[in-house]
Amino acid sequence: MRELLRRAGHAIVEDPAEADWLIVNTCGFIAPARDESIAALRELEAGKLPGQKLIAAGCLSQLAGASLVREVPGLDGVLGTRRWMDLLTLIERLRPGAPRPLVHLPAEAQVVGQDERGVTRAAIQGASAYLKIADGCGRQCAFCSIPCIKGTAVSRPAGRIVAEAVHLAGTGVKEIILIAQDTSAYGRDRGEKDALAGLLERLGTAVPNIPWIRVMYAYPGLVTPRLIETMAANPRVLPYLDIPLQHAHPELLRRMRRPADTDRVRATLAKLREFMPEIAIRTTFLVGFPGETESEFEALLDFVQEIQFDRVGVFQYWQEPGTPAAGFPDQVPEEVKAARRESLMALQQPISLGRNQAQVGRTLEVLIEGHGDGVSVGRSYRDAPEIDGLVFVEEELPVGAMVPVIITGAMPHDLMGEAVGKAS
């Protein structure tokens, strides 16, 4: 949407008071995200100046539709996820004198991603760039509202993704992060097998000056031998993988409508570590799913202790309207969910510390993202932006530089080190 606006001659401003158009890209995935989105809209609504227009875009708009106007009466326009590329059309229709609010949620827009208007699907953040390779999701996980919001999975053409990566390389980006609701399903909607591995091979050839290519959000059943071998063979594809497992008890996973073969998961994780001994593996778990028993939760604790993940995120189940699990019996009390989350996080804390302590004495390339007071802050290959840890370096180094750093100390989430080579 930023790119569409830029092409049309609009300039992005940081101060809402200077804007003609106030556009909030909302989230509607779980209740706290919806509350945060509505709070942001109401804050802008309260400060609207004469002539300003307020537009709610994104996932909450897609879910709530016209009812969002009842929550935020000052809205001028509502734009969902599946026709985000119609933003300029909506703006044109909201010119002075037009009736409001305008709710633009075409019924015929069943999926997202088929009409991109030639706009890049990359977002640059510092020296890193998120590059979307697909949109939507064909899964039917019982707890998840993403198919309701995004529609079914649509993979983007590989040639277009590669072209955008080449463009990003020309901007000086040091890291490309491939994202989708399910990156490992890339190409399956077109009947392709192992298309993600093929895309990584093409990117490895097309952008030789990008030092880091990171893969996020891989579905456990689709981390194939070829994908693992491709990652291991290309030194610029980082030995890092985010595999949201959600749980470890087979029966509970069946109720979640997730892959329930935990022995296959164990074999996949073992193969990843066999081919890439230095790999950092992140996962997420959902606690308090309807009917989760103490023994099922204990099985999850045992699994986490056994596997020794580098990073673990833990979320409490939210009873999301429109999802199958919302109507399941035996909803778990909120206090039990919270206690289980705390218990799992407490178990993971010393594991994360131990995995970090194993880095002490190693020299890691660190992407510097900021500095001040004689200290620089960056990330190693083990750290995805905003969700993983940081590396603190005792020297002010150029932002955006890649610097060899010897690790001298470790905390549960972060590392400390000293620069031992020249920045690149």
Secondary structure, DSSP 8 states (H G I E B T S, - for coil): -HHHHHHTT----SSGGG-SEEEEEE--SSHHHHHHHHHHHHHHHHT--TT-EEEEEEHHHHHHGGGHHHH-TT--EEE-STTGGGHHHHHHHTSTT--S-EEE--TT--SSSS--TT---EEEETTEEEEE-EES-----TT--HHHHH-S-EE--HHHHHHHHHHHHHTT--EEEEE-S-GGGTTGGGT-SSHHHHHHHHHHHH-TT--EEEE----GGG--HHHHHHHHH-TTEEEEEE---B---HHHHHHHTS---HHHHHHHHHHHHHH-TT-EEEEEEEE--TT--HHHHHHHHHHHHHH--SEEEEEE----TTSGGGG-SS---HHHHHHHHHHHHHHHHHHHHHHHHTTTT-EEEEEEEEEETTEEEEE-TT--TTTS--EEESS---TT-EEEEEEEEE-SS-EEEEE-S---
